[in-house]
Amino acid sequence: MIASESAASASSDRVLVIERVFDAPRELVFEAWTEARHLVNWWGPADFTLPFCEIDFRVGGAYRFCMRSPEGANHWVSGRYQEIVRPEAIAFSWLREDESGRIWCRNAVRVEFKDLGGRTKFTLRQSLFESPAICEQHQGGWTQCIGRLEAFVVDRSPRNSKGET
């Protein structure tokens, strides 16, 4: 269950912060971010697929994803991992491309995972957006994406009868 969620501007309306509490252990939530076999199950807004997912999960390693909308539109995102602290935090650059390959959004993302005794407080911070409108657009996408992440990890949590990884 979601215990809390917020999308707030810490110092600007061009900074996105989303927090959730997942009923799943921190190690499991962190692991969901580390491998393509996990990411393809939850990455992207609701009803999107991830037909291309390349990840080199190490500091300096790159990632590149193609999120496909239900209408068939491709949305590319790529970047490099700048910090990995297992199982506490991941920081990476964020580059969004349009259909012609032009980068239209360039900023930084940091996700943190705090152990709450078998549950996980998850925090995503993305900054600095070029405009409040682009920040709001990402808020909608991330909110749906994180909802899918929650379903993925809760379903695999040892508290759940499946407990699969």
N, C-alpha and C positions, 0 to 999 in steps of 0.2 A: 504494500500500500504506500501511497505517497503521503508522507507526513507533512512535508512543506514544499512549496515551490514559490520562487520569486523571480521576477525579471525586473531588475532595477538598474538605474544608472548611478553608479558609485560616485563619479565626479562629473559625469557628462551623459547626455542622451545619445552618445555615440559609443557607449560601453555596454555590453550585454553580460549580465550575471544571472545564471539560473542555478538554483539549488534544489535538490531532492534528497529524500531519505529512502533508500531501497531496503527491502526485507531480504537481503542477501549479503553474504560476507564480502568484505573489502577485496580479498584476493580474487574472488570470482568476478566482481564488477571490473576490477583492473584488467584481468585476463581477457575479458570481452573486447577490450580495446587493442589487443596485441597481435592478433592473427586474422588473416583474411577469412579463414573458415568460420570465425565468429562474426566478424563485421558484416558479412553478406546476409546474415540473419536479421540484423536490426538497423543498419545504417541507412539514414535518409528519412524524409518525411513519410507519413502514413501512405501506404499503397505504392511507394516507390520501390524499385529493385536496385540491386547493385551488380550489374552485369560485368563490370570491370573493377577489380580490386587488387591493387599491387601495393605491397607494404614491405618495407625493410625496417623493422622495428628495432632501431638502435639510435643512439645519439648521432646525428649527422645523416642518418638514413632517410630516404624519401618515401613518400606515399603518393598514390594517384588513384582516384576513384571516379567512376562514372555512375551518377545516380540517374535512373531513368524513371520519368513520370509515368503515370497510368496512360497518358496520351502518347507516349513514345518519345518525348523530348529528353535529350541527354543534358545533364548538368555535371560538368567536370569540376573537380576540386583536387588540389595537390599541395604539397608542402614538404617541409623537412622537420624531423624531430630535433628539438633543441635541448630538451631535458627529459630524462626518464629516471624516476626515483621509485623503484618497486617497493611496495604496491601503493605508494602515496600520491604520485603526481606524474603528469605527462604535459609537456609544453611543446607546441609545434607551430610552424608558420601555416598560414591559410591563404590559398590563392584560388579564386573562383574565376573560371573562364566562360566567355560567351561562345556561341556556336562557331565563330571564326577563330577561336583560340586566343582572343584578346582578354587579358586579365582585367576584370572590372571590380574586383574586391581583393584587397591585400591587407592582411592584418595578422594578429597573433591570438592563439588559443591556449589556455591552460586549464586542465581538468585536474581536480583533486579528489582524493578518496580518503575519507576519515573513518576509522574503525569505531563503530558504536556497539561493540560487544555482540557481534554476529549480524549486525545491520551496517549499512554504509551511508554516510553523508557524502553526497556527490555534489561538487560545485564546478560549474563551467563558467569561465570568464573569457570573453572575446573582445578585443579592442585593437585599435581604435578605428571605428567605422568612418567612412567619408561623410556620411549623412545620417540623421536619425531615421530616415525612411529605410535605408539599407540595414540598419541595426534592427528595426522592427521586422523586416522581412526575414532576417536570420533568426530572430526570436521565435517566429512561427515555425520555421523549419526545425530548429533545434528542439523546441518543445515537443513536437511530434516524434522526432528521432529519439529523444531521451525516454519518451513513453514506450517506444519499441524496445529500447535497451532495458528498461525496467522489466517488461514482460519476459524478455529473453533470460535475464539473470535470475529473476524470481522463479521461473519455471525450472531452472537448473540448480537452484539452491538446495543444500542438504536438508533444509526444513521442508522442502517439497518432496513428495514421495518419489518423483522421478530422479532427482539429484544427478542428472547427467551433465557431463562437461563436453 
